[in-house]
Amino acid sequence: MKALIVLAAFLCLAAANKAPRLAAAAHGGTLSCRGLESLWESAGGSPAAAFTAAEIAQAESSGRQYASLYNTNGTTDRGYWQINSVHGALSTFDAAGNARAAVRISHDGRDWSPWVTYQTGAYAGRC
């Protein structure tokens, strides 16, 4: 009985130590298409637009949270969806914030025209 209690305590500690790492991995770093879809939806994005959103993020940043592009006009694109600095605080490397910005700027996936990769078709087939 004592061994069973010790084993249960060990498993609880192991699970507690893994939980923060799993949560962090789910909301940052380099994400797959599925991870980007999940992030989009967790930011309030329409599930119907999640696949396209993920394809655009893959085309824009290769799924990299800290991707950045310094444009010749002095602006900077940041994060998964390469949100331009003209959008002020919406242009962030924060995973959830970047996704919320994409949801807002795209009108919940109804207007992808601000993204060049959408305009050129470069997003298609990324996921």
SULURKA-V989173 format. One record per backbone hydrogen bond with DSSP energy under -0.5 kcal/mol. NH is the residue of the N-H (numbers start at 1). CO is the residue of the C=O. Records with the same first field share a line. If there is no record, write none. Layout:
NH->CO, CO
This chain:
5->1
6->2
7->3
8->4
9->5
10->6
11->7
12->8
13->9
14->10
15->11
16->12
17->13
18->14
19->15
20->16
21->17
22->18
23->19
24->20
25->21
26->22
27->23, 24
28->25
31->29, 63
36->32
37->33
38->34
39->35
40->36
41->37
42->38
43->39, 40
44->41
45->40
49->46
50->46, 47
53->49
54->50
55->51
56->52
57->53
58->54
59->55
60->56
61->57
62->58
63->57
64->61
65->29, 63
67->64
69->77
71->69, 75
74->71
77->69
78->83
79->67
82->79
83->78
85->76
87->84
88->85
90->87
91->88
92->90
98->94
99->95
100->96
101->97
102->98
103->99
104->100
105->101
106->102
107->104
108->103
110->106, 107
111->106
115->112
116->114
118->115
119->115
120->116
122->117
123->117
124->121
126->123
